[in-house]
């Protein structure tokens, strides 16, 4: 099984290459991974201070400086999991219904494969189709406090 881990700075300098989240490999892969980072560049449900559509690009840009190792906790996250940057989900500017359908459809393969979708986005309207994709496979998605 291929391991999908970030590119080491000695392999390729941090200022070079395609900007992916934490320098993870880019691809629409669902086998052999634990997580997939996906962007949803949407701000169509925002009426004031728009620009959330730029968030996935901006997050990827600054994430190249992140290190997978946490010195304080002595944990390297990619010793325990592997993942890819899944790219951006297609959106239809101005059409929330079509956009929600696309988000749900593009995240379904991840949910079906048992891959954890780590979605960075846009405005709050992207949450419902994300939850719908996960719920179609895993059942209701909610928070219920433990009974005492």
WOMO-V534895 format. One record per pair of residues at least 4 apart in sequence whose ideal C-beta (glycine too) atoms are under 7 Angstrom apart, sorted by the first residue. I is the first residue (numbers start at 1). J is the second residue. Records with the same first field share a line. If there is no record, write none. Layout:
# WOMO-V534895
I->J + J
This chain:
# WOMO-V534895
1->32
2->32
3->82
4->24 + 25 + 32 + 33 + 82 + 83 + 84
5->78 + 82
6->22 + 23 + 24 + 68 + 78
7->11 + 12 + 23
9->13 + 14
12->16 + 17
14->64 + 65
18->26
19->60 + 61 + 64
20->24 + 26 + 60 + 85
21->37 + 59 + 60 + 63 + 85
22->63 + 66 + 68
23->64
24->37 + 83 + 84 + 85
25->84
26->84 + 85 + 87
27->84
28->86 + 87
29->33 + 84
30->109 + 110 + 113 + 115
31->113
33->82 + 83 + 84 + 115
34->81 + 82 + 83 + 115 + 116
35->81 + 83 + 115 + 116 + 118
36->83 + 84 + 86 + 110 + 115 + 117 + 118
37->83 + 85 + 86 + 118 + 120
38->86 + 87 + 89 + 107 + 117 + 119
39->56 + 88 + 89 + 120 + 121
40->56 + 89 + 91 + 103 + 119 + 121 + 122 + 126
41->53 + 56 + 88 + 91 + 122
42->52 + 53 + 91 + 99 + 121 + 122 + 123 + 125 + 126
43->50 + 51 + 52 + 53 + 122 + 123
44->93 + 94 + 96
45->96 + 123 + 124 + 125
46->50 + 52 + 123
52->121 + 122 + 123
53->122
54->58
55->59 + 120 + 121 + 122
56->60 + 88 + 120 + 121
57->61
58->62
59->63 + 120
68->76 + 77 + 78
69->76
70->75
77->81
78->82
89->102 + 103 + 106
90->102 + 106
91->99 + 102
92->98 + 99 + 102
95->99
96->100 + 125
97->101
98->102
99->103
100->104 + 128 + 129
101->105
102->106
103->107 + 126 + 129 + 130
104->108 + 129 + 132 + 133
107->111 + 117 + 130 + 133
108->112 + 133 + 136
109->113
110->115 + 117
111->133 + 134 + 136 + 137 + 138
112->137
117->130
119->126 + 130
121->126
122->126
126->130
127->131
128->132
129->133
130->134
131->135 + 141
132->136
134->138 + 141
135->139 + 140 + 141
